[in-house]
Structures are given as structure tokens and as C-alpha cells.
Amino acid sequence: MIELEQIISLRDNDILLFEQYGLDLKDEDIKLFLNYPNTFWEFISSRTKYLNNYIENRDFYGVYPKFDFNSCLIDIKIIIPKIINLATALINIHEFKHAYDLYNILGNKILKEDMFYEKEALKKEQQFIKYYIKK
């Protein structure tokens, strides 16, 4: 027989708790967490494509830089899902982190292989999870 203490409620399970928080997330939560300047959000708003249908393959989403003939970064496009759960919120954070890093070096000549800082974007995702656990 299963003891009552052995039954884990939804609130006691961290994974389910994360997912529960994720259902309530909005774009403003992401902006508040990232705390990037308004100039960035104004710049990126016309360069962001939100997809209504969530695709689990994260490789589909991303930041797409544009270079001129001198290998100078001249523009950024971003494709992300609309926020519907924790997974989509984390994709948004990850890709906005990449976009912000590139935004800060617009106009500079860069090597394509040096332009993405994957560890920093993954670290930002983990910070968000910790931030929302304490919420």
C-alpha cells in the first residue's frame, strides 16, 4: 500500500513547478529578467519573427546575422516561438541573449565562427530557471 507521504503533489515536484510557472510567462517577464536597454528592444522588435506553432527541435529557432562584403555585421534577424510554456520562454531567453551579444558588436568586422557565445546563452537560461523558482 502506498503511504500518503509517498504521493508527490504537483507543487512538490520541481519539474512540474517549473512547467506551471512557464504557463503564466509573458514577453514582459522575459524583458524584465534580461534587463536589456530599451534601445535594444526597439531595435530588435522589427527584426523578430514570432512563430505561433512551437517546434520541439530548437535548431529551427535562432539569430541570423547579416554581413556586408567586408565581413562587418550589419543586421540581425531572430526567429523564436511565442511564449506558451517554460520551454518556449527558455528559447526566447537563449536567442535574445545571442541577439543582444550581436547587437553590441553591430558594424564590426567579425569572424562567423566567433560570433555565438553558446555557454553564456545556456547560463542565462539557467539563471532564469533559478529566478523563477524563487518567484
C-alpha positions in Angstrom: 0.0 0.0 0.0 1.3 3.5 -0.9 1.6 5.8 2.1 0.2 9.3 1.7 3.6 10.8 2.3 4.9 9.0 -0.8 2.5 10.8 -3.1 4.1 13.8 -4.5 1.9 16.8 -5.2 2.4 18.9 -8.3 3.8 21.7 -6.1 6.4 19.4 -4.5 7.9 18.3 -7.8 10.4 21.0 -9.2 10.0 20.0 -12.8 6.2 20.3 -12.7 6.6 23.5 -10.7 8.8 24.9 -13.5 6.3 24.0 -16.1 3.5 25.5 -14.0 5.3 28.8 -13.8 6.0 28.6 -17.6 2.3 28.6 -18.4 2.0 32.1 -17.0 5.0 33.7 -18.6 4.7 36.6 -21.0 7.1 38.6 -23.2 7.3 41.2 -20.4 8.6 38.6 -18.0 11.5 37.9 -20.4 12.3 41.6 -20.9 12.2 42.2 -17.2 14.5 39.3 -16.5 17.0 40.1 -19.2 17.0 43.8 -18.3 18.4 44.9 -21.6 18.1 48.6 -22.5 15.0 49.9 -24.4 17.2 50.8 -27.4 17.8 47.0 -27.9 14.1 46.1 -27.6 13.2 48.9 -30.1 15.9 47.7 -32.5 15.0 44.0 -32.3 11.2 44.4 -32.4 11.0 44.9 -36.2 13.6 42.1 -36.7 11.9 39.4 -34.7 9.6 36.8 -36.2 7.4 35.0 -33.7 6.1 31.6 -34.7 2.7 30.5 -33.4 3.4 26.8 -33.6 6.0 25.5 -31.2 8.5 23.1 -32.8 10.4 21.0 -30.3 13.6 20.9 -32.5 15.4 24.0 -31.1 17.6 24.1 -34.2 14.8 25.8 -36.1 14.9 28.9 -33.9 17.8 31.2 -33.9 19.5 34.5 -34.6 20.5 35.1 -38.2 23.2 37.8 -38.7 23.8 39.7 -42.0 27.2 40.7 -43.1 28.4 43.1 -45.7 31.2 42.3 -48.2 33.9 43.3 -45.6 32.5 40.7 -43.1 31.1 43.5 -41.0 27.9 42.7 -39.1 25.2 44.9 -40.4 21.9 43.4 -39.3 20.3 40.7 -37.2 17.1 38.7 -37.6 15.6 36.5 -35.0 13.1 33.6 -35.2 11.5 32.5 -31.9 8.3 30.8 -30.7 5.5 32.7 -29.0 5.8 32.0 -25.3 3.3 29.3 -24.3 5.4 27.3 -21.7 8.7 27.1 -20.0 10.5 25.6 -23.0 9.4 28.4 -25.3 10.4 31.0 -22.7 13.9 29.5 -22.5 14.2 29.5 -26.2 13.3 33.2 -26.2 15.9 33.9 -23.5 18.6 32.0 -25.3 18.0 33.6 -28.6 17.6 37.2 -27.2 20.9 36.7 -25.4 22.6 35.9 -28.7 20.8 38.8 -30.4 21.9 41.2 -27.6 25.5 40.0 -27.9 25.5 40.6 -31.7 23.6 43.9 -31.2 26.6 45.2 -29.2 29.0 44.5 -32.0 27.0 45.7 -34.9 29.2 47.5 -37.5 32.3 45.5 -36.5 34.2 43.0 -38.6 33.9 39.6 -37.0 34.6 36.0 -37.9 31.5 34.0 -38.3 32.8 31.1 -36.1 33.5 33.6 -33.2 30.1 35.2 -33.1 28.0 33.0 -30.9 28.6 32.6 -27.2 26.7 29.4 -26.5 27.9 28.9 -22.9 26.6 32.4 -22.0 23.2 31.8 -23.5 22.8 28.5 -21.7 23.9 30.1 -18.5 21.3 32.8 -19.0 18.6 30.0 -19.3 19.7 28.5 -16.0 19.7 31.9 -14.3 16.1 32.3 -15.5 15.0 29.0 -14.0 16.6 29.9 -10.7 15.0 33.4 -10.9 11.5 31.9 -11.4 11.9 29.2 -8.8 12.3 31.9 -6.2 9.3 33.8 -7.6 
